[in-house]
Structures are given as structure tokens and as C-alpha cells.
Amino acid sequence: NRTKLTNMQTLYEELIANIKADTDVRFIDLDKGQLDKEQPSVSYPCVLIDIDNNIAFEPKAGTIEKAAVNVNFRIAFNIRQSTSQLTSEHIRLDATRYWAEMNSIFKAILKTKGAVRQSLSRDRRPGLTAYNMSFTISKHNLKI
């Protein structure tokens, strides 16, 4: 018996669908601190999604005229190859392919209607190449 999805569940499913359709990401999940563990139980590349429960909204007669929610994406790659100038070019290019994948993830998230990027920062993790990408996503005329 399928229940009606909440607005937040619908947003989460939309994000998953967009990322799966346009990227080579192997693991997408809600951010439950997976990368904080010494040996994260994820496949790489991964995207962990944190949808802020602090929602700014404008109510209007049975609907929410406009709602804005902050969403943070923790994106991680497990790059093992060397990227130094001493490494052959084809290995270096393979090791830095995550830049193209980051661009694909960014474009996939922007396919979510109302998404506007707020920030991008490096997330220092031993043995991982990881980033935090934050967006504000606005939705209009949501049913309450």
C-alpha cells in the first residue's frame, strides 16, 4: 500500500533521479555521517544528501506559496592514483577525472527546479577527495 509522499520525500526522490540519470555516481543516500567513519560503508563516487529541516516558507490558504530549503551534498571520491608530474599523463588524467564528475553532479542538481548553488568547499578526509556543495532549493505552490 503506497502512501502519499511528503514534499521533502518528493524533493529527495527528485534529487536522486537527477543524479542517477546524468552521472556515474555509485552511491546516493541521506547523509547519516557515513564519511565520518574510519572505513565508510559507501561505494565511490558517492553523494550524501542533507536536507535542512529549517524551512523558510510563505503560507497561503491551504498551500505553501513559496518554500526555500537548504540542501548540502557531501560528494566523495576514492582516488588512489598519483597526480604528480612524475606520473604518466594517462594515469594523471584518470586520477583527475573527478573534476568532470563534479561538473556532472552540479548540472544534475541544477536540473532540480528552483535549485541555486550557494557554496562549494573542500572537505578534508584522510584518503578521500571530498567536497561540500550547498544549494538553496525553492518550490512554489506546495500543498500542505
N, C-alpha and C positions, 0 to 999 in steps of 0.2 A: 504494500500500500504506500504509494508515493505521497509525501506531504508537500505542501507548497513551500518553496524556498524563500528564505528571508532575503531582503535586499543585500545584506552582507554576503550571504551564501551565493547569490547570483553574481555579485561582483567577483568573488573568489573564483567561481567556475569560469567566468568570462576571462579573467587573467590567465588561468591555467590553459584554456583553449587557445588563446592568442599566442602564448609562449610555446606550447606544443606544436602549433601549426607552422611557426616560422623560425624555429631554432633547432639546434642539436642538443638541447638541454636534456639530460637523462633522468633528473630527479627534481620534482616540484612538490613543495609541501608548505604547510604553515610553519613559521619559524617558532620552534619549541626549544631553541637553544642547542640544536644539533651540532653546530660548528664550535660550540664551547667545550665539547668533549675532546679528550685527547685523541681518540680514534672515532671520528664522526661516522655514523651509520647511514651514509648517503652515497649515491653514485655521482660522479662528476662528468660534466659540469652540472652544478645544481643551483636552483633558485629557491630560496626560502622567503616566504611572504608573511609580513607582519602588518595586519590591518588594524589601525588605531581605533580603539573604541570611543575615543573622544571626537564625536562628530559635530560639526557646525551645521545647523540646518535652519531653514525658514519654513515653519508650518503654515498651511493654508487649507482650511475646510476639508479634512479627510485625506489630504495628501501632504507630502513634503515638497514644497515648490522647488527648493534647491538644497542639496546636501553636499557637503565637502568633507572628504575623509583623507587623512594622511596614510600612505602606504609605503612601507620600507621593504626593499628587496635586498636580501643578502645573497650575493652571487659568488660562487666559489669554483675554482679550477684547481686540479691537482696536476701541476706541470712538473714533470720530472727531468726533462731535457735541459741541457745547458743553453744559455742565451749569450754567452760571451763571444767576443770577436774571434776567439781561438776555435770556436765550434764551426763546423761546415755550415754553409748557408742554408741548405735544405733542412737541417736539423733545427737551426735557429728559427727559420720561418715556421716550421711545425710547432715549435715551442711558444711562438708568439701569436699563434692563430686565435688565441682567446680574445684578442682585440677585435677581430671581426665578429666573433660570437657575442661579445659585449654589445656591439653595434646592432646585431640582430635582435638581442633581448630588448634593448632600448626601443627599437622600432616596433617590436611586438607589443610592448607595454603601451606605447603611444596609440596603438590600434584600439585600445580601450577608450570608449567615448568619454571625454571630459578629463583625460589624463594630461597633467602638466608636470614636467620634471622640475624638482626643487633643488636637488643636490646630488653629487657623486663624490664618494670619498673612498680611499683605500682602507681596507680592514686588515690590519696586520695579524696574520695567523701563521704559526710555525708550519712550514711545509706546504702551505696553500697560497694561491694567488686569489685574493678575495676583495670584494667591493661592496659598499652600501650605496644603493641608488634609491633616492626618495622621490615620491610623486605626491601631488595632491590630485585627487580624482573627484570631480564634481558631477553629480547626477541631478536631473530635473524631473519634476512631477512624479515622485515616487508615491506609491500607495502606502498608507500607514496600516 
